[in-house]
């Protein structure tokens, strides 16, 4: 996926546009072990959301139910 070379890894370079396009279409596969962790999986998906307007920011991430569940009482 990341096949850029020296001096090709900057915004506006055609190589980066190709990588961006591949990332946008890429689907992350979670293994079966994640089936037992649905909240963690959902949390990770929200952190990796491609659209920055939909992606969790740091404050939202810290307030996610899965994170709060693990916080000490």
N, C-alpha and C positions, 0 to 999 in steps of 0.2 A: 504494500500500500504506500509506504513512504519510500519512494524511489528517486527523490531529489538528490542532486549532486552538489558539489561545491559551487557556491555563488548562485544557486537556484532556489534557495529557501528563504525568500523574502516575499512580502505581500506584493501582488501585481505580476509576479513571474508566472508565465504559462504553466510551468511544472506544478506550482502551488495551486493553481486553479484546478488542475487535474486531480490532485490529492484531495482538495476540498470537495470536489464533486463525488469522489469515491467515498469519502467519509460520510457525506450526506446520505448516501444510499446504503451504507453498511449497516447490517443488523448484528448486534452483539448476541452471541449464543451463550446462554447460561447452562451449565451442566446440571445433571439430575440432582446433585447435592443441594442446589438452590431450591429445589421443590419443597424442602423442609423449612425454608426461610423466606416466605413470600414477602414479608415486610422489608427485609433486607434487600431482596431483589428489586422491589419497587423503588426503594430508596436509591439504590445504585443506578437504576434506569433514569431516575429524575436528575441525578448528578451528571449523567452522560448525555442528557438531552441535547440534540444537535442545535436546536433553535434556542439561542441565548435568552430569548424573551420567555421561554417556557422552563428553562433550566433553573434549578434551585440555586439561590445565592447562599452565602455562608449563614446568614441569620435564619433563613428558611430551613436550611439543612439541620441546624442545631435544634430546631423546633419540631423536626419530623418525629412522628410517634415511635419509630424504631429506635431512634437515638435517645429519646426521652425515657423509653422503657428501660434502657440500659444504664441510665443515670442513677447514681446512689440516692437513696431516699433521705 
